[in-house]
Amino acid sequence: MPENEVKLTKLAKCAGCGAKVGAGVLAQLLEGIQVHQDPNLLVGFDKSDDASVYKVTDDLALVQTVDFFPPIADDPYLFGQIAATNALSDVYAMGGEPKLCLNIMAVPADMPGDAVHQMLRGGYDKVYEAGALITGGHSILDDEPKYGLAVTGFVHPDRVLTNSGAKPGDVLLFTKPLGIGVLTTAAKAEMASGESMELAHRLMTTLNKSARDAMVKNRVHACTDVTGFGLLGHLTEMAQGSDVEIELHINKIDLIPEALELARMGILPEGMYRNRAFAQEGVDAGDTELCKQDLLYDPQTAGGLLMAVDPADAEALFEELKGCVPSAQRIGAVREYRGGKRIFLR
């Protein structure tokens, strides 16, 4: 390794969205904070949603989000791309289009200048691919490097998608395979294959733009992006927010084969345990193998969009997604809530 080259993941205790505060802990930290009312605030932090939405005019609302994390890849340019892809995803999950971005960066004082430059360049390239602009930002010195974006997007006030609008009868569609957290954890111990890590990097740098563009042409009642809380964590928020229950078809969910084998060996990220602690009380796992359950709790970085789609539009959207997302999946259905558990693995 050249003298000035740095392995970014060695500088961080956690990686990517696996560094997120657990959903249950986050809810406790926010408990009791007074939420001020504003009729134009369509979605606020009290909704456990992906971004806030503020109505400006009858035809325009602002979508705002912020996301940053420690390195999930050693290559600074790749890390910048992943962090930007992940931050932009929250706007896509609300049905919006990203427009303006601000860099958020923390770097060690002795981090080589070229590594910092490459990290920023990775972020810039993904933002421009999204059709948005970086207009500034803020940086501080820190022992651990961190990078991300504050993103502002536009959406029509009547077309905002939240994670709490799912209706009984809706079909659940998903757009990326699961297992990123397990693979990146294994990579730190040099237990992941080069082929699987190439796949992981490709998935984490694939914008959810095409998925969003297909989604907004159809009747989608709810959407969220699956990131640090894992599929079951984000589904729990959707089920609770929509007051519904959900049946998941395990064999229809795309689980990265090597990640499944690593999970079977017990190679699991710390965030998986936090996600399980948050969501498992509301999950009926049936006879689902433990390693498959683990991947459903696995924290994803820059994961796919999870959509609750009107059954009349589900097949058409599913067919369109097949041609524009990494892995189009029809993974389950929304049902009337009958009390008790909210998510059933079948």
TORRO-729664 format. One line per 2 residues: number of its first residue (from 1); their letters; for each residue x, y, z of N, C-alpha, C, O. Coordinates in steps of 0.05 Angstrom, whole numbers. Atoms other than C-alpha are relative to their C-alpha. Example, Ala and Ser with C-alpha at 12.3 -4.5 7.8 and 13.67 -1.06 7.14 Angstrom:
1) AS) 18 -24 0 246 -90 156 18 24 0 39 24 13 ~ -16 -24 -1 273 -21 143 -15 22 14 -5 44 18
//
This chain:
1) MP) 17 -24 0 0 0 0 18 25 0 37 26 15 ~ -16 -24 0 28 69 -17 -1 14 27 -20 10 43
3) EN) -4 -11 -27 52 109 43 -23 19 7 -31 20 30 ~ 21 -20 -6 -3 162 36 -28 -12 -3 -48 3 -1
5) EV) 26 12 3 -60 112 24 -10 -9 28 5 -19 44 ~ 12 6 -26 -108 100 82 -23 -19 -4 -39 -16 -22
7) KL) 23 18 0 -156 43 96 -22 12 18 -20 10 42 ~ 19 -16 -15 -217 83 116 -15 -16 21 -20 -6 43
9) TK) 17 16 -19 -256 26 149 16 -6 26 3 -12 46 ~ -16 5 -24 -198 16 198 -1 24 19 7 21 43
11) LA) 2 -24 -17 -210 87 224 -26 3 14 -30 21 30 ~ 27 -3 -11 -282 74 244 -8 -25 16 -1 -47 8
13) KC) 10 22 -17 -315 31 298 -24 -13 -13 -28 -37 -10 ~ 23 11 14 -379 23 257 1 8 -29 17 25 -37
15) AG) -1 -5 28 -393 23 183 -27 7 -11 -47 -7 -5 ~ 25 -6 14 -447 57 141 -24 3 18 -22 13 40
17) CG) 25 -3 -15 -519 53 164 0 -18 25 -18 -16 42 ~ -3 16 -25 -497 1 216 6 17 24 4 7 47
19) AK) -6 -18 -22 -476 61 257 -24 15 11 -22 30 30 ~ 24 -14 -8 -547 86 264 -8 -7 29 -5 -30 37
21) VG) 13 6 -26 -578 93 333 -24 -17 -5 -39 -12 -23 ~ 23 18 4 -629 37 341 -26 14 1 -29 35 15
23) AG) 26 -13 2 -701 54 325 -13 3 28 -25 23 34 ~ 12 0 -26 -724 36 395 13 21 18 -1 36 32
25) VL) -15 -20 -16 -670 78 429 -7 28 -10 -11 47 6 ~ 6 -26 11 -684 136 381 -27 10 9 -31 33 16
27) AQ) 27 -7 -9 -758 135 399 0 10 29 -13 29 36 ~ -2 -8 -28 -740 140 473 13 27 2 5 44 19
29) LL) -14 -26 -1 -692 198 460 -18 23 -8 -15 45 2 ~ 18 -21 10 -746 237 424 -25 3 17 -40 23 14
31) EG) 24 0 -16 -800 221 474 -2 26 17 17 33 31 ~ 5 -24 -17 -830 283 508 8 26 -13 1 47 -2
33) IQ) -7 -25 14 -802 333 458 -25 11 -13 -38 -2 -29 ~ 25 -12 11 -858 382 441 2 4 -30 21 15 -40
35) VH) 2 -4 29 -878 381 368 -17 25 -6 -41 24 0 ~ 16 -23 6 -899 450 345 -16 -4 -26 -6 -17 -45
37) QD) 18 5 23 -957 451 296 3 22 -20 5 46 -14 ~ 1 -19 23 -956 484 228 -15 -14 -22 -8 -36 -30
39) PN) 17 14 20 -1010 468 177 15 -6 -26 6 -24 -41 ~ -15 5 24 -958 470 122 21 -22 3 33 -31 -16
41) LL) -18 22 -5 -914 417 155 -15 -26 -4 -30 -35 13 ~ 15 24 8 -940 355 120 11 -25 13 -4 -43 20
43) VG) -13 22 -13 -889 307 150 22 11 17 40 25 7 ~ -21 -9 -19 -846 320 212 14 -23 13 8 -46 6
45) FD) -15 21 -12 -799 281 256 -17 -19 18 -9 -41 24 ~ 18 16 -17 -857 256 298 -12 -24 -15 -25 -41 -3
47) KS) 12 21 17 -878 211 240 18 -24 -5 9 -43 -18 ~ -19 22 5 -816 165 240 3 -5 -30 5 -28 -39
49) DD) -1 3 29 -812 178 165 29 6 -9 46 12 6 ~ -26 -2 12 -753 184 117 10 28 -2 34 33 -1
51) AS) -7 -28 4 -754 259 109 -23 18 9 -46 8 12 ~ 21 -18 -6 -793 321 128 -11 12 -26 4 14 -46
53) VY) 12 -12 23 -841 354 79 -15 25 8 -32 24 26 ~ 13 -26 -7 -863 427 81 -12 12 -25 1 15 -46
55) KV) 15 -11 22 -916 456 35 6 30 -4 4 45 15 ~ -7 -28 6 -894 521 1 -23 13 -15 -31 35 -8
57) TD) 23 -9 15 -950 530 -50 -18 -24 -5 -12 -47 4 ~ 19 22 6 -1009 489 -74 13 -21 -19 4 -43 -21
59) DL) -13 17 19 -962 459 -126 28 -9 8 41 -24 -7 ~ -28 6 -7 -896 454 -89 4 -4 30 -6 11 47
61) AL) -8 5 -27 -870 423 -25 29 -7 0 40 -18 -19 ~ -28 6 -3 -799 418 0 3 -26 16 -10 -31 36
63) VQ) -7 24 -14 -771 350 21 28 4 11 46 11 -5 ~ -27 -5 -11 -712 355 69 9 -24 17 -7 -36 32
65) TV) -11 22 -15 -667 302 98 30 5 5 42 21 -9 ~ -28 -1 -4 -597 293 126 9 -28 7 -4 -42 22
67) DF) -10 26 -5 -555 230 127 31 -1 -3 41 9 -23 ~ -29 3 2 -481 216 142 8 -23 18 -6 -30 36
69) FP) -9 23 -16 -440 159 170 30 -5 -4 42 7 -22 ~ -28 7 3 -370 129 179 4 -17 -25 -15 -27 -36
71) PI) -6 14 25 -335 94 121 -10 -29 0 -8 -44 20 ~ 9 28 5 -365 29 94 17 -12 -22 13 -36 -29
73) AD) -19 9 21 -310 23 41 27 13 5 28 36 14 ~ -27 -12 -4 -235 34 42 7 21 -20 21 40 -14
75) DP) -6 -19 21 -233 71 -23 -16 26 4 -40 25 6 ~ 15 -25 -7 -250 145 -9 -20 8 -21 -42 17 -14
77) YL) 19 -8 21 -283 157 -77 -25 -18 2 -47 -7 0 ~ 23 18 -3 -327 95 -68 -17 7 24 -41 8 23
79) FG) 14 -8 -24 -344 116 3 -17 25 -5 -40 26 4 ~ 15 -25 6 -365 185 -22 -25 -6 -16 -46 5 -12
81) QI) 23 8 17 -410 153 -75 -22 -13 17 -46 -7 14 ~ 19 15 -16 -443 107 -25 -15 18 19 -39 17 22
83) AA) 13 -18 -19 -456 161 27 -20 18 -14 -41 24 -3 ~ 18 -18 15 -487 207 -25 -24 -16 -10 -47 -5 -8
85) TN) 23 16 9 -530 151 -54 -19 -5 22 -44 -3 18 ~ 16 6 -23 -555 135 15 -17 25 8 -40 23 14
87) AL) 14 -25 -9 -573 208 32 -21 8 -20 -43 16 -12 ~ 19 -7 20 -608 220 -34 -25 -18 1 -47 -10 -7
89) SD) 22 20 1 -651 158 -24 -24 9 16 -47 2 9 ~ 23 -9 -17 -694 190 31 -19 17 -16 -43 16 -12
91) VY) 18 -17 17 -720 241 -19 -16 -17 -20 -39 -12 -24 ~ 14 17 19 -736 188 -70 -22 -16 14 -43 -20 3
93) AM) 20 16 -15 -773 148 -16 -26 16 5 -47 4 9 ~ 23 -16 -4 -820 207 -6 -14 7 -27 -34 22 -27
95) GG) 11 -6 26 -834 210 -81 11 25 -12 1 35 -32 ~ -11 -25 8 -791 272 -89 24 -2 -19 33 -24 -25
97) EP) -24 -3 18 -735 296 -135 21 16 15 15 39 22 ~ -21 -16 -13 -669 318 -102 8 24 -18 9 22 -42
99) KL) -7 -24 14 -649 389 -121 26 13 10 44 19 -5 ~ -22 -13 -12 -599 419 -72 12 -17 22 -3 -29 38
101) CL) -13 16 -20 -547 385 -28 22 16 13 34 34 1 ~ -22 -12 -15 -498 407 26 17 -23 11 7 -42 22
103) NI) -18 20 -11 -436 367 45 1 1 30 0 23 41 ~ -6 2 -29 -428 343 117 24 -18 2 23 -41 -6
105) MA) -24 15 0 -358 320 131 16 3 26 18 26 37 ~ -19 -1 -23 -313 302 190 24 -17 -8 21 -39 -19
107) VP) -24 14 8 -241 282 178 22 3 21 23 24 35 ~ -23 -3 -18 -180 267 221 20 20 -11 22 24 -35
109) AD) -19 -21 9 -127 322 219 22 -11 -18 32 3 -35 ~ -22 11 15 -76 274 190 -10 -17 -24 6 -31 -37
111) MP) 10 15 24 -121 245 135 11 13 -25 9 38 -28 ~ -13 -12 24 -85 255 68 -20 16 -16 -43 9 -19
113) GD) 17 -18 15 -113 312 27 -13 -13 -24 -36 -7 -30 ~ 11 13 24 -122 269 -35 -23 -18 8 -42 -21 -8
115) AV) 21 17 -9 -165 220 5 -26 16 5 -48 8 -2 ~ 23 -17 -5 -210 277 27 -12 10 -27 -36 10 -30
117) HQ) 9 -9 26 -214 303 -44 -15 -22 -14 -37 -16 -26 ~ 14 22 14 -233 235 -72 -27 -6 13 -46 -13 -1
119) ML) 25 4 -14 -287 226 -19 -21 21 -9 -44 14 -15 ~ 18 -21 9 -318 293 -38 -7 -4 -29 -30 1 -37
121) RG) 5 4 28 -311 277 -112 -21 -22 -4 -38 -20 -22 ~ 20 22 2 -350 212 -102 -28 10 6 -47 3 -7
123) GY) 26 -12 -7 -406 251 -69 -11 18 -22 -34 16 -30 ~ 8 -18 22 -407 304 -124 -10 -16 -24 -30 -9 -35
125) DK) 7 15 24 -410 252 -179 -28 -12 2 -44 -12 -17 ~ 27 12 -4 -471 217 -149 -22 21 0 -44 17 -10
127) VY) 20 -21 -1 -507 282 -135 -6 10 -28 -29 15 -35 ~ 4 -9 27 -497 304 -207 -14 -21 -16 -30 -14 -34
129) EA) 15 22 14 -521 236 -232 -29 2 7 -46 -5 -10 ~ 27 -2 -9 -584 249 -192 -14 25 -12 -38 29 -9
131) GA) 12 -25 11 -594 316 -228 -2 22 20 -17 41 16 ~ 0 -20 -21 -581 356 -165 26 15 1 44 9 -15
133) LI) -23 -17 -2 -529 407 -143 11 -1 29 -5 -2 48 ~ -12 -4 -27 -480 411 -84 7 30 1 21 40 -17
135) TG) -3 -29 -2 -480 484 -61 16 10 23 18 34 28 ~ -16 -8 -23 -436 483 0 1 -23 20 -1 -46 13
137) GH) 0 20 -20 -431 447 66 15 9 25 19 33 29 ~ -14 -6 -25 -395 442 133 18 -23 6 11 -46 2
139) SI) -19 21 -6 -334 404 156 13 6 28 16 29 35 ~ -13 -2 -26 -301 391 224 23 -20 1 23 -39 -15
141) LD) -21 20 -6 -240 354 250 -11 -20 20 -24 -13 39 ~ 10 21 -18 -255 287 283 19 -24 -3 33 -27 -23
143) DE) -18 23 1 -216 224 300 -9 -20 -20 7 -35 -32 ~ 11 19 20 -263 183 255 -11 16 -24 -25 35 -20
145) PK) 12 -14 23 -279 204 184 -30 -7 -3 -39 -29 4 ~ 29 3 5 -353 214 167 -7 18 -23 5 39 -27
147) YG) 8 -16 23 -388 239 105 -29 -5 -6 -39 -28 -2 ~ 28 3 9 -458 251 80 -10 26 -11 6 44 -17
149) LA) 13 -23 12 -507 303 55 -25 8 15 -39 -8 26 ~ 27 -11 -5 -564 348 74 -12 4 -27 0 18 -44
151) VT) 12 -1 27 -612 343 16 -28 13 1 -44 7 18 ~ 27 -12 4 -671 386 -6 -10 -8 -27 4 -6 -47
153) GF) 13 8 25 -719 361 -59 -27 13 -2 -37 26 16 ~ 27 -11 5 -785 380 -90 -19 -23 -4 -12 -44 -14
155) VH) 21 19 4 -850 343 -91 -27 15 -1 -29 36 12 ~ 27 -12 -1 -923 360 -106 -13 -7 27 -12 -30 35
157) PD) 12 6 -27 -960 366 -39 -21 -22 0 -24 -36 20 ~ 20 21 1 -1014 319 -63 11 -27 -7 -3 -47 -8
159) RV) -12 25 9 -964 266 -85 22 -10 19 39 -26 11 ~ -20 9 -20 -922 258 -22 -6 -29 8 -29 -36 13
161) LT) 2 27 -9 -909 186 -4 12 -2 28 35 7 32 ~ -10 4 -26 -901 168 69 2 -30 6 -6 -46 -10
163) NS) -1 28 -7 -888 103 105 -24 -9 16 -26 -32 25 ~ 24 6 -16 -956 105 139 -26 0 -15 -48 3 -4
165) GA) 25 -1 16 -1005 102 81 -8 -27 -12 -26 -28 -28 ~ 7 26 11 -1007 27 67 -29 -8 6 -39 -2 28
167) KP) 28 7 -3 -1077 -2 57 -3 -30 -3 12 -43 -19 ~ 5 29 4 -1104 -73 64 -5 -6 -29 -20 8 -43
169) GD) 2 7 28 -1098 -108 -3 24 9 -16 29 -2 -38 ~ -24 -9 14 -1035 -71 -23 20 -22 -4 23 -40 13
171) VL) -22 18 6 -978 -110 -55 26 13 7 30 36 1 ~ -26 -11 -8 -908 -101 -27 21 -7 -22 25 -30 -28
173) LF) -22 3 19 -853 -90 -79 25 11 12 25 30 27 ~ -26 -8 -11 -779 -83 -63 20 -1 -23 16 -16 -43
175) TK) -17 -5 24 -720 -63 -108 29 -7 3 44 -4 -17 ~ -28 8 -3 -653 -88 -80 1 -25 17 -16 -29 35
177) PL) -4 24 -17 -628 -154 -50 10 8 28 19 31 32 ~ -8 -4 -28 -613 -160 25 26 -14 6 32 -35 -6
179) GI) -24 13 -9 -547 -176 59 24 18 1 46 9 7 ~ -23 -19 1 -504 -113 54 15 1 26 39 1 27
181) GV) -12 -3 -26 -492 -107 128 18 -24 8 40 -21 19 ~ -15 25 -6 -469 -180 135 26 0 -17 47 -6 -7
183) LT) -23 0 17 -422 -173 75 21 20 9 45 13 9 ~ -20 -20 -8 -389 -109 99 12 -7 27 36 -1 32
185) TA) -12 10 -25 -380 -139 168 20 -22 -5 42 -22 7 ~ -18 22 7 -348 -201 138 25 11 -13 47 1 -10
187) AK) -23 -12 15 -303 -157 94 20 11 20 44 10 14 ~ -19 -10 -19 -272 -126 156 18 -22 10 41 -17 17
189) AE) -16 23 -8 -248 -196 175 11 -15 -24 22 -37 -21 ~ -10 12 25 -229 -211 103 -13 -27 -5 1 -46 -14
191) MA) 14 25 4 -282 -265 100 -20 1 -23 -34 -19 -28 ~ 18 -3 22 -323 -238 42 15 -2 -26 38 8 -29
193) SG) -13 3 26 -307 -256 -30 1 27 -15 -16 44 -10 ~ -2 -24 17 -285 -203 -80 -25 3 -17 -34 26 -21
195) ES) 24 -1 17 -345 -221 -124 -24 12 16 -38 28 5 ~ 22 -10 -15 -395 -209 -68 3 29 8 -16 44 9
197) ME) -4 -28 -7 -363 -144 -47 -3 19 -24 -12 41 -21 ~ 5 -15 25 -364 -120 -119 -30 4 -3 -39 26 -10
199) LA) 29 -3 1 -439 -134 -118 -10 20 21 -26 37 14 ~ 9 -18 -21 -448 -99 -52 6 29 -7 -11 47 -3
201) HR) -7 -27 8 -411 -37 -77 -18 10 -23 -25 33 -23 ~ 17 -8 23 -452 -36 -141 -28 6 11 -40 26 2
203) LM) 27 -6 -11 -517 -40 -101 0 26 16 -19 41 14 ~ -1 -23 -17 -496 14 -52 5 26 -16 1 48 -5
205) TT) -4 -24 16 -479 62 -109 -21 3 -22 -19 19 -40 ~ 22 -2 19 -543 50 -149 -22 18 12 -34 11 32
207) LN) 20 -18 -9 -589 109 -141 -28 -13 -1 -33 -30 -18 ~ 28 9 2 -663 96 -126 -16 18 -18 -41 18 -17
209) KS) 14 -19 19 -680 147 -180 -18 -15 -19 -41 -7 -22 ~ 17 15 19 -705 96 -231 -24 -13 14 -46 -13 2
211) AR) 23 12 -15 -747 61 -178 -20 22 6 -44 17 4 ~ 19 -22 -6 -777 128 -157 -15 9 -25 -39 13 -24
213) DA) 13 -9 24 -791 149 -229 -22 -19 -9 -42 -11 -19 ~ 21 20 7 -829 84 -242 -22 1 20 -46 -1 13
215) MV) 19 1 -22 -864 87 -175 -21 22 -2 -45 17 1 ~ 19 -23 -1 -895 157 -183 -20 -1 -23 -39 15 -23
217) KN) 20 3 22 -931 136 -247 -23 -18 8 -41 -22 -8 ~ 20 20 -8 -972 86 -207 -12 8 27 -3 26 40
219) RV) 13 -6 -26 -1019 85 -147 15 -15 22 10 -39 28 ~ -15 11 -23 -970 73 -90 -9 15 25 -9 39 25
221) HA) 12 -11 -24 -999 84 -21 21 6 21 16 24 38 ~ -21 -5 -20 -935 81 21 27 -9 -12 28 -26 -29
223) CT) -27 7 8 -860 78 11 20 7 22 16 26 36 ~ -23 -6 -17 -796 76 51 24 -13 -13 22 -32 -28
225) DV) -24 14 10 -724 60 35 10 -17 24 10 -9 47 ~ -9 19 -20 -695 1 72 30 5 5 46 -1 -12
227) TG) -27 -7 -7 -632 24 107 8 -12 27 6 -36 31 ~ -12 9 -25 -604 20 177 -17 -17 19 -6 -32 34
229) FG) 17 16 -18 -665 -10 212 -7 -27 -12 -21 -43 1 ~ 5 25 12 -667 -69 164 -28 -2 -11 -45 15 -5
231) LL) 27 3 12 -727 -95 125 -22 -2 22 -42 12 19 ~ 21 3 -20 -765 -116 187 -3 24 18 -25 29 28
233) GH) 2 -25 -15 -749 -52 225 -17 20 -15 -34 33 -3 ~ 15 -20 15 -775 -8 169 -29 -10 -5 -47 6 -6
235) LT) 28 10 3 -835 -54 157 -16 3 26 -40 8 24 ~ 14 -5 -25 -852 -49 231 -10 29 1 -33 33 9
237) EM) 9 -28 0 -854 27 224 -23 4 -19 -42 19 -13 ~ 22 -2 20 -898 20 162 -26 -12 11 -47 -1 8
239) AQ) 23 14 -10 -945 -30 195 -13 16 23 -37 19 24 ~ 10 -15 -23 -952 11 259 -12 27 -10 -34 34 -1
241) GS) 9 -26 10 -959 78 222 -25 -2 -16 -42 16 -16 ~ 23 4 17 -1011 49 175 -23 -15 14 -45 -18 3
243) DV) 19 17 -16 -1047 7 229 -9 -24 -17 -33 -28 -20 ~ 6 24 16 -1043 -55 186 18 -23 9 35 -19 26
245) EI) -19 22 -3 -1010 -123 187 11 -9 -27 -1 -3 -48 ~ -14 6 25 -963 -152 135 8 -29 -1 18 -40 18
247) EL) -9 28 4 -951 -221 107 23 1 -20 20 11 -43 ~ -24 1 17 -881 -231 79 4 -28 -11 2 -48 4
249) HI) -6 25 12 -865 -287 30 30 -4 -2 43 8 -20 ~ -29 1 -3 -795 -307 49 14 -9 -25 35 1 -32
251) NK) -13 11 24 -779 -346 -14 -1 20 -23 12 15 -44 ~ 1 -21 21 -796 -284 -56 20 22 5 24 40 -12
253) ID) -19 -21 -7 -744 -241 -20 28 -8 -10 37 -30 -4 ~ -26 5 12 -677 -236 -55 22 4 22 28 26 30
255) LI) -21 0 -20 -624 -255 -3 27 -6 -13 29 -27 -26 ~ -26 5 12 -552 -249 -26 11 -27 10 15 -29 34
257) PE) -7 27 -9 -528 -322 -25 24 -1 20 23 -15 40 ~ -24 1 -17 -459 -309 6 -7 13 28 3 3 48
259) AL) 8 -13 -26 -490 -263 59 -16 -20 17 -13 -21 41 ~ 15 20 -14 -538 -319 77 18 -21 13 14 -29 36
261) EL) -19 19 -11 -481 -368 86 16 11 23 21 -2 43 ~ -15 -13 -22 -442 -319 128 -18 4 25 -8 0 47
263) AR) 19 -2 -22 -504 -306 171 -3 -27 14 -5 -29 38 ~ 2 28 -11 -510 -382 180 24 -6 17 22 -22 36
265) MG) -24 4 -15 -439 -380 206 2 18 25 20 15 41 ~ 0 -18 -23 -456 -325 256 15 26 -5 20 40 14
267) IL) -14 -25 6 -421 -268 219 -22 22 -4 -34 24 -25 ~ 22 -19 -1 -470 -212 237 8 27 10 25 28 28
269) PE) -7 -26 -10 -466 -137 246 -15 7 26 -36 -4 32 ~ 12 -8 -25 -481 -105 313 -28 12 -4 -46 7 12
271) GM) 26 -12 5 -538 -66 282 -23 -20 -4 -46 -14 2 ~ 21 21 3 -575 -131 266 -13 -6 27 -37 -9 29
273) YR) 10 6 -27 -582 -144 341 -18 22 10 -38 17 23 ~ 17 -23 -7 -609 -74 353 -26 -1 -14 -47 4 -2
275) NR) 24 1 16 -659 -82 297 -19 -22 10 -43 -19 11 ~ 16 23 -10 -682 -150 324 -13 8 26 -37 2 31
277) AF) 11 -8 -26 -691 -121 394 -23 19 -4 -43 19 12 ~ 21 -19 5 -734 -65 365 -25 -13 -12 -47 -7 -3
279) AQ) 23 9 16 -779 -105 318 -11 -28 7 -34 -33 1 ~ 8 28 -1 -782 -178 338 -25 -6 16 -39 -25 11
281) EG) 24 5 -16 -838 -171 389 -25 0 -18 -45 -13 -11 ~ 23 -1 17 -885 -155 332 1 -19 -24 -15 -16 -43
283) VD) -5 18 23 -860 -210 285 -7 -29 7 4 -39 27 ~ 5 29 -1 -888 -280 277 18 -13 -21 12 -12 -44
285) AG) -20 11 18 -828 -316 247 -7 -27 -11 6 -37 -30 ~ 7 27 9 -863 -383 238 24 -19 2 38 -19 22
287) DT) -23 19 0 -812 -436 219 23 10 -17 39 -5 -27 ~ -21 -12 16 -766 -387 182 27 -5 12 31 0 36
289) EL) -27 6 -10 -693 -408 188 12 26 12 9 48 1 ~ -11 -23 -15 -655 -363 237 18 18 -18 16 42 -16
291) CK) -18 -16 16 -603 -341 186 -15 17 -20 -7 39 -27 ~ 17 -16 18 -658 -317 139 -13 23 16 -15 45 6
293) QD) 10 -21 -17 -690 -279 196 22 22 4 16 46 3 ~ -22 -19 -5 -622 -247 210 3 19 -24 8 43 -20
295) LL) -3 -18 23 -618 -220 139 -24 19 -2 -21 41 -14 ~ 23 -18 0 -688 -190 147 4 23 20 -8 44 18
297) YD) -7 -21 -20 -660 -151 207 26 14 -7 33 34 6 ~ -26 -10 7 -594 -136 173 -1 29 -8 -17 36 -26
299) PQ) 0 -28 8 -579 -61 169 12 3 -28 34 -5 -34 ~ -9 -4 27 -574 -41 96 11 29 -3 1 47 11
301) TA) -9 -26 7 -535 18 69 -8 6 -29 -1 -10 -47 ~ 10 -7 27 -567 53 9 -16 -23 -11 -13 -31 -34
303) GG) 17 22 8 -618 -3 6 -22 9 -19 -24 32 -27 ~ 21 -5 20 -678 -9 -40 -24 14 10 -27 18 34
305) LL) 25 -11 -8 -746 23 -40 -20 -22 5 -22 -42 -10 ~ 21 19 -8 -802 -15 -6 -27 14 -4 -32 35 9
307) MA) 24 -14 8 -870 3 -36 -25 -17 7 -25 -41 3 ~ 26 12 -3 -942 -13 -16 -17 10 -23 -25 33 -23
309) VD) 11 -8 25 -977 -13 -83 -29 -9 -3 -36 -32 5 ~ 28 8 6 -1051 -13 -102 1 -25 -17 15 -26 -37
311) PA) -1 25 15 -1065 -84 -127 -6 3 -29 3 -13 -45 ~ 6 -4 28 -1093 -56 -192 24 9 -16 25 5 -40
313) DA) -24 -10 14 -1025 -25 -209 24 -17 5 45 -13 -7 ~ -23 14 -10 -979 -76 -176 14 -15 -23 39 -14 -24
315) EA) -12 16 21 -967 -121 -236 15 18 -21 37 11 -29 ~ -12 -18 19 -953 -63 -284 26 12 11 46 14 -3
317) LF) -24 -11 -12 -904 -31 -236 22 -21 4 45 -15 -1 ~ -19 22 -4 -871 -97 -220 15 -6 -27 39 -9 -27
319) EE) -12 5 26 -859 -109 -295 19 23 -8 40 18 -19 ~ -18 -22 7 -830 -39 -304 25 0 17 47 6 7
321) LK) -23 0 -18 -785 -46 -243 21 -21 -9 45 -18 -5 ~ -19 21 9 -755 -110 -273 21 10 -19 43 -1 -20
323) GC) -19 -11 20 -721 -68 -326 16 23 10 33 33 -5 ~ -14 -24 -8 -694 -12 -283 11 0 29 23 20 37
325) VP) -11 1 -27 -676 -35 -212 18 -25 3 15 -44 -13 ~ -17 23 -3 -624 -84 -186 -14 -27 4 -5 -47 -5
327) SA) 14 25 -6 -675 -135 -162 -29 5 6 -36 11 29 ~ 29 -4 -4 -750 -127 -172 -12 -24 14 -9 -47 5
329) QR) 11 22 -16 -786 -169 -119 -28 7 9 -35 29 16 ~ 28 -2 -11 -859 -180 -101 0 -17 25 -3 -41 24
331) IG) -8 14 -25 -849 -198 -28 -23 -5 20 -18 -18 40 ~ 21 4 -20 -916 -196 7 -25 17 -5 -28 28 -27
333) AV) 25 -14 2 -983 -164 20 -8 13 26 1 4 48 ~ 10 -15 -23 -1017 -116 68 -28 -11 6 -44 -15 -12
335) RE) 26 11 -9 -1077 -141 109 -11 17 22 3 33 34 ~ 13 -13 -23 -1127 -114 159 13 -9 25 20 -33 28
337) YR) -13 7 -26 -1097 -112 229 -21 -14 17 -43 -4 21 ~ 18 17 -16 -1128 -166 273 8 0 29 -3 -16 45
339) GG) -10 0 -28 -1091 -150 337 23 -19 3 26 -37 -13 ~ -23 17 -4 -1028 -181 364 23 7 -19 29 31 -24
341) KR) -23 -4 18 -969 -190 316 -8 15 -25 -31 14 -34 ~ 6 -15 24 -964 -144 257 14 -11 -25 5 -5 -48
343) IF) -15 10 23 -914 -181 212 2 -30 2 9 -41 23 ~ 1 30 1 -920 -254 191 19 -10 -22 15 -2 -45
345) LR) -19 11 20 -863 -291 156 -11 -27 -9 -16 -45 8 ~ 12 24 11 -890 -346 111 17 -12 -23 10 -32 -34
//
